[in-house]
């Protein structure tokens, strides 16, 4: 394993650890709020996997899969944010 590949593995490990800690700390919050942390971390994880695929020289199909996963996770994140966003202010 080369030095850049090691860094990609380290980033992936830290992302997983961060997601676990944030979900654990957000106990008592609505499920949608906790799910938002998970999909956000999943998007970052997919980008880190895409980086690892590039550094390892793996097949472009794996790169496409990782980037597609990142896109789907970002779309889920945006959908959750829209759903959790407060509505327009009420007229007085």
C-alpha angles and dihedrals in degrees: 000000000000125000095257091049089052090053091051090052090049091051090051092050093049091049092053091047092048092050092050092049094047093049090048092049093049094062110139091035121111115279091243090058091053092044089055089062091050097051091044090053090045090057091052091046092053091051090049089050090051088053091050091049090053094047093047093049093235126162120298088236089069090049090051091049092051094047091046089052090051091051093050092047091050091049090051090049092052091047091052092048091052091048093049095042115110116250125249115295115272118249114250 
